[in-house]
Amino acid sequence: AAAGAAAADGSVPTPSASLAGQSAVPGGQSATAAATAPRAVVETDLLRAEVSAEGGDIVRLELKQHKASGGDANFVLLDDGTTRHQYTAQSGLIGEGLPTHKTLFALPASELSLKDGEDSVELRLQAPEQNGLQVTKVMRFQRGSYLIDVAYEIRNGAGQAIAPHAYFQLTRDGNPAEQVEAFGVTTFTGPAFFTDAGKFQKVQFGDIADGDAKFIKTASDGWVAMVQHYFVSAWLPEQGAQREYFARPLGNNLFSAGLIMPVAAIEPGAQATVGTRLYAGPQEQDKLEGIAPGLDLVVDYGWLTVIAAPLFWVLSWFHKLTGNWGWAIILVTVVLKLVFFPLSAASYKSMAKMRVLGPRLQRMKELYGNDKAKMQQEMMNLYRTEKINPLGGCLPILVQIPVFIALYWVLLGSVEMRHAPWLGWIQDLSAKDPYFILPIIMGASMLIQMKLNPTPPDPIQAKVMMAMPIVFTFMFLWFPSGLVLYWVVNNILSIAQQWQITRMIESAKPGSKDA
């Protein structure tokens, strides 16, 4: 395993003997506190990055297209601890006289920004020369992209060949990011690894601290990421290049997850370049899969991914047509209603027949009210004769529950829904209705549905059924407005379908009311 001390404080990883070309432990680099080291600022159309002279680490990264919750400030993904978290993207070289993430680099004199007409901007950091080794860290930021190319240009001016390693790691505190807990599942915060052999493997901070973290350690493919709700950062080396993955505690509630790559031997007087890509941005599903295999798996839909993933695909398709996620939710609701139409129609027919039989059931109650067993027997005989399933009315709700929960996770787990407006007062479909208008409409629609249903013969059951709209309204006050919108539209369509079927049944059996 790639673990152990390679610097005085143990913050630099050490490659295992199985990784070809093991280097000597680095030493003698100058170090400074990250909080006080000078910084370079790089700004593009999407990012504002602060790069520390210490190691050339990205110690703060603002996403200009995404706002912080409850404010107009840019969302901060990588953070030096001044906002909330300690969370940095670090890299370095392992080998005698080579710079690590503790080395003090020379920064450019001025800030760098992407100018009109430019597709990229490049930050070059010079490490102090040691033992004839000259190293430049190069970071390239691109227009319209959350990808950052990070590379080391190594010139060997020493008298002997060197075979160093490069490491790339994400260091973060173990505190949870913006989290959501619902239906017994909490959104994940922590490292994740992806390889062809192990597929997608999430690792809990607690398992890292206990030494119980399980993931593929060596591979020639895959990536390592730090995942949180809506956002992700990931080191993405090229496929086919040998690498070793690691995750380890650093103390003080800090954890590091990353990879080590060997560098081919560099002869005296020769130079080589080693590097990889860093993605640091939103979990935009239509783009993640194209960036690296399996990267779209960082989107956390909980245990109903098998339903949520295709549901999001359909939502996205409707969003392309309408340009609005609210209208997309309404169209998806219509489609789902059409899919479940035969099932719900059968259930509504059963309820309509129950409604027609209401007077006969009431008469049975009057005749056999004191004999519960006889009354139950007569009711079952009536249901059997009329071919009615008394529980049929519950079926549409039971079928909708998995879809409801899956849509819940789509709304909460998809960054595309974050701060997405619908119309009027609904400016964030992933947040609750600020004026509770939709939940009240939802409660009223449920009440209308109850009125269309047959009254249960048991008075206690009848009271429970009538209380359900109030209970559900209270619950839905805090649910995402996009989810309440789905339920409101679904209820309205159900009312229309149920009213039509009830009217047809009652018209077909005019004598039933007087039976």
Disulfide bonds with the S-S distance in Angstrom:
none
